[in-house]
């Protein structure tokens, strides 16, 4: 009887955990690059572009720091797809403590995020840039170009990695529910 009330789901395989960790780390290099720029350290932009004239503490600087923290937070949420707190609400969450996380609560936002990230990553890889990005004449060149490119390249993998981890989460949760229903019917 205790097994029927269990909220536990099978452990994800190591390869899925590794992909989740890679997805969580994907926004880190670009975030570090943005923090450097937000501190007012030149990153290769010239002219009167916001990136060329940013000073620490300015509104744009604070925006870049907030964007970095937001992206890092979203990246870390990926880990919930392979850890217990993504299956059962933690004790510190009032009214939900110990309850099973509905699969859709995790899968729908993660799936939407994976689709959006994959689309933007694909567009970026194909050379689509906002006017103030790498296609602009005042954008970095030389070593600054390569550093920025290296920092933003992992973002192209974030969406596909998140999609795989989300799909596996859904399969694991769906499989666990089927097993639970079969055991209950016996």
C-alpha positions as CSV (number, residue, x, y, z in Angstrom):
1,X,0.0,0.0,0.0
2,X,2.9,2.4,0.8
3,X,4.2,2.0,-2.8
4,X,0.9,3.2,-4.2
5,X,1.1,6.5,-2.3
6,X,4.7,7.1,-3.2
7,X,5.4,10.3,-5.1
8,X,8.8,9.0,-6.2
9,X,9.7,8.7,-9.8
10,X,12.5,6.6,-11.3
11,X,15.9,8.2,-11.2
12,X,17.0,9.8,-14.5
13,X,19.9,8.1,-16.3
14,X,23.3,9.7,-15.9
15,X,23.4,11.0,-19.5
16,X,20.2,13.0,-18.9
17,X,21.6,14.4,-15.7
18,X,24.7,15.4,-17.6
19,X,22.6,17.1,-20.3
20,X,20.6,18.9,-17.6
21,X,23.9,20.2,-16.1
22,X,25.1,21.3,-19.5
23,X,21.8,23.1,-20.1
24,X,22.1,24.8,-16.8
25,X,25.6,26.0,-17.6
26,X,24.8,27.1,-21.2
27,X,23.9,30.7,-20.2
28,X,26.9,31.1,-17.9
29,X,29.6,32.2,-20.4
30,X,27.4,34.9,-22.0
31,X,26.4,36.0,-18.5
32,X,30.0,36.5,-17.5
33,X,30.6,38.4,-20.7
34,X,27.6,40.7,-19.9
35,X,28.8,41.2,-16.3
36,X,32.2,42.3,-17.6
37,X,30.5,44.7,-19.9
38,X,28.1,45.9,-17.2
39,X,31.2,46.7,-15.0
40,X,32.2,49.2,-17.7
41,X,35.1,47.1,-19.0
42,X,35.4,47.6,-22.7
43,X,34.3,44.6,-24.7
44,X,35.1,45.8,-28.2
45,X,32.0,47.9,-29.1
46,X,32.8,51.4,-30.5
47,X,30.9,54.5,-31.4
48,X,28.0,55.7,-29.3
49,X,26.3,52.4,-29.0
50,X,25.0,51.6,-25.5
51,X,27.5,48.7,-25.2
52,X,30.4,51.1,-26.0
53,X,29.4,53.7,-23.4
54,X,28.1,51.5,-20.6
55,X,29.2,52.6,-17.1
56,X,28.7,50.6,-13.9
57,X,25.6,51.6,-12.0
58,X,23.8,53.0,-15.1
59,X,20.4,51.8,-16.0
60,X,21.8,49.8,-18.9
61,X,24.4,48.2,-16.6
62,X,21.8,47.2,-14.1
63,X,19.6,45.8,-16.9
64,X,22.5,43.6,-18.1
65,X,23.1,42.3,-14.6
66,X,19.4,41.6,-14.1
67,X,19.2,39.9,-17.5
68,X,22.2,37.7,-16.5
69,X,20.7,36.8,-13.2
70,X,17.3,36.0,-14.8
71,X,19.0,33.8,-17.5
72,X,21.1,32.0,-14.9
73,X,18.0,31.4,-12.8
74,X,16.2,29.9,-15.8
75,X,19.2,27.8,-16.5
76,X,19.3,26.4,-13.0
77,X,15.6,25.5,-13.2
78,X,16.6,22.9,-15.7
79,X,18.1,20.9,-12.8
80,X,14.6,20.5,-11.4
81,X,13.9,18.2,-14.3
82,X,16.4,15.7,-13.0
83,X,16.2,16.2,-9.2
84,X,13.6,15.5,-6.6
85,X,12.5,19.1,-6.1
86,X,11.2,18.9,-9.7
87,X,9.0,16.0,-8.9
88,X,7.8,16.8,-5.3
89,X,7.4,20.3,-4.0
90,X,9.9,21.1,-1.3
91,X,8.9,21.5,2.3
92,X,9.4,25.3,2.3
93,X,6.7,25.9,-0.2
94,X,3.5,26.6,1.8
95,X,0.3,24.7,0.8
96,X,2.2,22.6,-1.7
97,X,4.9,21.0,0.5
98,X,5.4,17.3,-0.2
99,X,2.8,17.2,-3.0
100,X,3.6,15.8,-6.4
101,X,4.6,18.5,-9.0
102,X,2.0,18.1,-11.8
103,X,3.9,17.1,-14.9
104,X,2.4,19.9,-17.0
105,X,3.7,22.5,-14.5
106,X,7.2,21.5,-15.4
107,X,6.9,20.3,-19.0
108,X,4.8,23.2,-20.5
109,X,7.1,26.1,-19.5
110,X,10.3,24.0,-20.1
111,X,9.0,22.9,-23.5
112,X,8.0,26.5,-24.5
113,X,11.4,27.7,-23.2
114,X,13.2,25.0,-25.3
115,X,11.3,26.0,-28.4
116,X,12.0,29.7,-28.0
117,X,15.7,29.2,-27.1
118,X,16.1,26.8,-30.0
119,X,14.6,29.3,-32.4
120,X,16.7,32.2,-31.2
121,X,19.8,30.0,-31.1
122,X,19.2,28.9,-34.7
123,X,18.5,32.4,-35.9
124,X,21.7,33.6,-34.2
125,X,23.7,30.8,-35.7
126,X,22.3,31.6,-39.1
127,X,23.5,35.2,-38.8
128,X,20.3,37.0,-37.8
129,X,21.4,39.9,-35.5
130,X,19.7,42.8,-34.0
131,X,21.2,46.1,-35.3
132,X,23.2,46.5,-32.2
133,X,24.7,43.0,-32.3
134,X,27.6,41.5,-34.2
135,X,26.4,42.7,-37.6
136,X,26.6,46.3,-36.7
137,X,29.7,48.3,-37.9
138,X,30.5,49.3,-34.3
139,X,30.4,45.7,-33.1
140,X,33.6,44.1,-31.8
141,X,36.2,42.8,-34.3
142,X,39.4,40.9,-33.9
143,X,40.0,39.1,-30.5
144,X,37.0,40.9,-28.9
145,X,34.8,39.4,-31.7
146,X,36.1,35.9,-31.0
147,X,35.7,36.2,-27.2
148,X,32.1,37.4,-27.6
149,X,31.3,34.7,-30.1
150,X,32.8,32.0,-27.8
151,X,30.8,33.3,-24.9
152,X,27.5,33.3,-26.8
153,X,28.0,30.1,-28.7
154,X,26.9,27.8,-25.8
155,X,23.5,29.5,-26.0
156,X,22.8,27.8,-29.3
157,X,22.9,24.4,-27.4
158,X,20.7,25.6,-24.5
159,X,17.4,25.0,-26.3
160,X,18.1,21.6,-27.8
161,X,19.6,20.4,-24.4
162,X,16.5,21.7,-22.5
163,X,14.3,20.0,-25.1
164,X,15.9,16.6,-24.6
165,X,15.9,16.9,-20.8
166,X,12.2,18.0,-20.8
167,X,11.2,15.2,-23.1
168,X,12.9,12.6,-20.9
169,X,11.3,14.2,-17.8
170,X,7.9,13.8,-19.4
171,X,8.6,10.2,-20.4
172,X,9.8,9.3,-16.9
173,X,6.8,10.9,-15.3
174,X,4.4,9.3,-17.8
175,X,6.0,5.9,-17.4
176,X,5.8,6.2,-13.6
177,X,2.1,7.1,-13.8
178,X,1.4,4.1,-16.0
179,X,3.3,1.8,-13.6
180,X,1.3,3.2,-10.7
181,X,-2.0,2.7,-12.5
182,X,-1.1,-0.9,-13.4
183,X,-0.1,-1.7,-9.8
184,X,-3.3,-0.1,-8.5
185,X,-5.5,-2.2,-10.9
186,X,-4.0,-5.5,-9.6
